[in-house]
Amino acid sequence: MIDRRKIASFKHSWSAVFIELLLLATLASSPQARADSQHDMLVFLSLERFEMFSASDPALDGFETRAKSDFLYTYNSDRFRFLAEYNWSTSESHLERIQAAWQIDSKSMLWIGRFHAIAKYWTTEYHHGQFMQTSISRPGVEEWEHDSGPMPSHITGLWLEREFSIKDHSAIDLGLATGLAPKFAGHQLVPFDPLDPESGHDLSVSGRLIYRPDILSTNQFGLTFAYNDIAVVSESSPVLADLNSIRHATLGVFSNWQWKDWRLSTSWTYFDIDMRYRDGDVQDDFVLGYVQGEYEATDNWTIFGRLELGFGEDSSPYLQLLPAFIAHRNMIGVRWDFADSQAVTLEVADASTQGHDSSHDNFKELRIQWSAVFP
Amino acid sequence: MECCISVRVRISQLLILTALTFVAQTSLADVAVVLVTYKDSPIQSISSLDIRKAYLGISVTVDGNTIRALRRRDDERLNQIFLQSVIAMSERSYERRLVSLMLKFGTPRPAEVDDSDELLESLVTIPSSIAYMWKSDAEVDSRVRIIGVLWQET
């Protein structure tokens, strides 16, 4: 049995369930018609077979079949924008994003609500749109909180996004966000859930600066920063018993570049962590990053690979609080696109989780997935 | 006498050839895609960059008016010419960019209509809307005004 993918408990109250059902009903009945572009909806579907093999530890061997769906609803008027994203899978069910924006002018938007952390490149590029990312897996550093991601992925608060156009058709985008950071409970970060609100979340501040040499192209590179005060639920795990809080600061760089049939995406993040124990602070710093290359061999076939690695992460006391975190992964895969908006992807990887000390748990991964977006 | 007949035949042939050439040139010039708006729309002109942005759903304001881009579903050739010549993307890349922008920022996708009748109706009812259509269709409808030629068959 795969223990690093814990089944999330469905602990919503009846009122929360009612709100979720109401939201789903609204999504299902909302007019999809793009003829009336005020309302729009997307549905991302995927079905994945995932197997793990370990020569050194047969206990890690296992398999799982996962079905995922992601519903995105948007509403736009002249100055107002609303976005809601609900994610349902065989292992979890979450209201992922619910955010409203006031368009200050044609270049500036002020968002309020629950949104994905802007200091994470992959997360804000693909969100839960499984079909949109070429690979099946996400880099470990970009994993969601409940999948042992080391960085906050969901912030509830304010987010200002501003585009500065440059005369040569290039642009600089500036994003600044502040709100409620996740808590740390058990073996993972736990974001604020508007459908099941609890107190005890501290401050999150983050930002990003992106340069796009061609405003209409996807080529870009940028800088990110984030500061999160993470409250710790000490009673949730014996290893957290004496830990009061975690001060979590990151500084990152990322780039996405396409040359004809080739594409390269990379992101590197420096972590500066201060773990505040009852009897003193523990300092920790390390770097995590990845490089993903893609080659579009034909219109329908793409070959890709990714290298995930770090510096100073092996003995990180912070990452040892996240034993299921994917510390390293070397992956290759192939994707076949068909019928405009569907794809079948195969991926093999050599990976290791952080474990409870500096000796990682190594294993092989095999994944095959069908993914699609409608309409 | 035979000489005069021969000259007449030559002149006739020349006239027919000239007429055929003129007709051919006229029909070639007519095969064009134009950008149109409602005849009373405040939009007088729009840059090619703004056209591309508007068709990617990015907010474009011209003379204080927010542009709304309209697309027709039913004319595949028209759509392909527009995407290749103006947007410079394949249909698949274009659709994925629209999905990506909607996923990231809730950016609205351009409104789509089923046919030319619905397109004309939308141009009339949606202020500051733009659309692309065949020049020959635009010229015969008094409700639309041509802003510019986007593509012409050569």
Contacts between the chains, C-beta under 8 A, distances in Angstrom:
chain1	res1	chain2	res2	distance
A	34	B	109	5.6
A	34	B	110	7.4
A	34	B	111	5.8
A	34	B	112	4.2
A	35	B	111	5.5
A	35	B	112	5.8
A	35	B	113	5.3
A	35	B	114	7.5
A	35	B	118	7.1
A	35	B	122	7.3
A	36	B	111	7.0
A	37	B	68	7.4
A	37	B	108	4.6
A	37	B	109	6.4
A	37	B	110	6.9
A	37	B	111	4.2
A	38	B	108	7.6
A	40	B	102	6.4
A	40	B	108	6.1
A	40	B	109	6.0
A	42	B	99	6.3
A	42	B	102	6.3
A	42	B	103	6.8
A	72	B	102	7.0
A	72	B	103	6.3
A	74	B	102	6.2
A	74	B	106	4.1
A	74	B	108	6.8
A	76	B	106	7.0
A	76	B	108	4.3
A	78	B	66	6.3
A	81	B	106	5.1
A	82	B	106	7.2
A	83	B	105	7.9
A	83	B	106	3.8
A	99	B	106	7.9
A	101	B	106	7.2
A	103	B	59	7.1
A	106	B	59	4.6
A	106	B	60	7.2
A	106	B	61	4.8
A	106	B	66	7.7
A	109	B	105	7.4
A	124	B	104	6.6
A	125	B	100	7.9
A	125	B	104	7.0
A	126	B	103	7.5
A	127	B	103	5.5
A	127	B	104	7.2
A	129	B	99	7.4
A	129	B	100	7.9
A	129	B	103	4.9
A	132	B	96	7.3
A	132	B	99	6.8
A	132	B	100	6.1
A	132	B	103	6.5
A	161	B	105	7.6
A	169	B	49	6.3
A	215	B	49	7.7
A	215	B	53	7.4
A	216	B	49	7.8
A	216	B	52	5.6
A	216	B	53	7.0
A	216	B	56	6.7
A	218	B	97	7.6
A	218	B	100	7.8
A	299	B	90	8.0
A	299	B	92	7.8
A	337	B	92	7.7
A	340	B	91	8.0
A	340	B	92	6.2
A	340	B	95	7.0
A	341	B	95	7.3
A	373	B	99	5.9
